[in-house]
Amino acid sequence: MFKFVVKGTAFSSIDSKNVKVFENCLFCISETGMISAIISPEEKDYKTIIQEYSEKNKFQELAQGQYILPGFIDLHIHAPQWAQTGTALDLPLYEWLNTYTFPLEAKFSDEQFAERVYSDLVSQLIKNGTTTALYFATVHRKSSLRLAEICSEKGQRGLVGKVVMDDQEQNPDYYRDATTDEALAETELFIQEVLELNKRTPQGVYPVVTPRFIPSCTDNSLKGLGALAAKYDVHIQSHCSESDWAHSFVQERFGKNDAFALNDFGLLTEKAVMAHCGFLSDEDMDLFAKKGTAVAHCPISNAYFGNAVTPIARLLNDFQVETGLGSDISGGFSPSLFDNIRQAVMSSRMLEDGVDKDCCSEKRGVSGASITLNEAFYLATAGGGESLSLPIGKLEVGYAWDVQLVDSKKLPIFSKDEPLMTIFQKILYLSRPENIDEVWIQGEKVHDKNTKEVEVQA
């Protein structure tokens, strides 16, 4: 009836504010890697299933101190920038892009170089508990396809975009699409290739229409990309109102904010995820909510390049905008969404309390801006799944068995009577990659701390 059964205590978001504890429950996984049933100790089949699947050698019981979390969903990663992670984050965004980032991304015309970087990145993300990732690649179709193939091979659920940068005035000569027509043709071919790859990828790998951001694209490419997204019904990603410079550029070019400009080109849809969004107006947020477009909140990156703290509490509570979490490698230095969960809470507190000591306390911050740890956890899991319109990010029947098994034994837990929600908080605030014992995606084990490399069964 089931492929295997796991017994353990787990934590999963019910909604943006509440977390459910599954204490000593049985998670019954189907042949296709989905959660078929969750059985609690008081249910009549509990002991029978343990005995049956133990005899079949298809039963796993978590060790003392191990807990189950849903796999993390990273909604914004620049995959080629893994090679420069931790570099020059003290520079302004425009200078950082032109001095470091664009020269690096241009090197991905070399498919062997791309192979080395992308292979290492996907492996490191899996070790950090990231089971689904939404990637920007580069303008190069072949190396972008290789990233999708690596996700498929390593068992990670990947959503990959070949980046479009066709504006010859705004992009460097050495790194851009040669023409608008070529950018659109290569994007369409990339979509077709990844859709074909997806047919033999159980966990899913998806093409993503990816205008880098409005300043890098012509009107014709933006219009064409919107048409391609509609033609193939695929995901869309870009940057939106990220910084003072980017936000002002779009206002000067179109006389409107990014959100409305992107919508004019058909780039705000149920399958669209826009990164950063630190300068959204109330009208922009309302448009996002009506369109079903999601926000990828990148709190570490925004501390360096965003020029503002994204008002997550307003997005979630006032406008009900789908929102998830992104690492924004390498604008964000950490591949760990544990780190971004922590920063999301800290940044929201700073937005609420304010940072200028010379301003009176009544005017120093933004009232109601802080979010809880539960909300930050939701962003990294269930919120990410909802943003991608996929059945992931929750421990719930009908959702994929995408999980991380976290070892709490080396955390400061000194009492057997420690409340489970206290342990949950310590796991989120204190876990490092070495605390992650196993990672499973679509019912397949893709990482085991005690082995060098897990071979994924295709």
VENRA-V472526 format. One record per helix or strand. SS is the DSSP state (H for helix, E for strand). FROM is the first residue (numbers start at 1). TO is the last residue. If there is no record, write none. Layout:
<<SS & FROM & TO> <SS & FROM & TO>>
This chain:
<<E & 4 & 13> <E & 19 & 29> <E & 34 & 39> <H & 46 & 55> <E & 59 & 61> <E & 66 & 70> <E & 72 & 78> <H & 79 & 84> <H & 93 & 109> <H & 111 & 127> <E & 130 & 136> <H & 141 & 154> <E & 157 & 161> <E & 163 & 164> <H & 180 & 198> <E & 205 & 211> <H & 214 & 216> <H & 219 & 232> <E & 235 & 240> <H & 244 & 254> <H & 258 & 264> <E & 272 & 276> <H & 282 & 291> <E & 294 & 297> <H & 299 & 305> <H & 312 & 318> <E & 323 & 325> <H & 337 & 353> <H & 361 & 364> <H & 373 & 380> <H & 382 & 388> <E & 400 & 400> <E & 403 & 407> <H & 420 & 430> <H & 433 & 435> <E & 436 & 441> <E & 444 & 448>>
